[in-house]
């Protein structure tokens, strides 16, 4: 049924003459947009660099790009609180990196490396003062990741498909070029350079490529926007030796030319002796070593793998001894283990309530 013209356009001036009117009351988001636009126009002329002005001033190079101060973090239980009896994933971590520095993040499985990188990438909420990236809190200041100044690349391209399976690789009958060119406002020279560095064939069909080729496209898309801080979590595991070497050379040049800061977590150490400016060793959720690479003799002698091997074997021995002590402490006088159902905050199959004393759903037991 056609709508009468008098309802939608009482003056009958047609669609060309109809104009949207501004409401008398504006919401908080509308006011925030107007405020940001006005402040941006006022500071645009003062903030615009001249041709003779360097891209990064000397004062900016003295300011920390990444600063972590006494960081502690625990994954919450079902009631939103830390699980009693479980140590924090990260405890008392502190370190600082300046623009242009490259940090190699080392540690055993389960040490908290991925958790630290995700916190720095703004994926977990922590107190504002404990983590600062480019002077801002990465979780609270979404502009860091929105602008591309802070970039996090980690994990695989995977998805869960109903009635099909979990962790299914992201694939489809489309080309690599359609994905890479689909990101707007990217410098064409930088895009072409990354395609050459990562040896990507734009005609690759994403449902027929290997895991390593799919990883190259993922890395390329993550590096298209010029970053100021880059967080890498085991992103070279699928690359061959040549692809890894070319990528690390590109990242090193990014730090030297544009004063970008990179934190790279990996278990592959071949050819990395001269790459980092700093080494961060994380174990038991704590920073065990944070030193400039120039102060570590093994790196100067090309013995990075031997150094990491010694650190990890020492950590393994300490962990085994601690587990033996904990197991002995959890045994009753008759030699049976105490059933505290401490995992999942006390919730277990068949339980309607938690058995933990500090849980909000606990049942009083004598």
Secondary structure, DSSP 8 states (H G I E B T S, - for coil): ----HHHH-TT---TTT------SS--HHHHHHHHHHHHHHHHHHHHS--TTS-SS-HHHHHSEEEEEEEEEE--B-TTSSB-TT---SEEEEEEEEETT-EEEEE--TTSSHHHHHHHHTTSS---GGGEEETTB-TTT-THHHHTTSEEEEES-SEEEETTTEEEEE---S-BHHHHHTTSSS--HHHHHHHHHHTT--TT-BTTTS-HHHHHHHHHHHHHSS--SEEEEESTTTTS-HHHHHHHHHHHHHHHHHH--EEEEE-S--TT-TTT-SEEEEEETTEEEEEEEGGG-HHHHTT-HHHHHHHHHHHHHHHHHHHHHHHHHHTB-TTS-B----TGGGG--TT-SSB--TTSTTB----
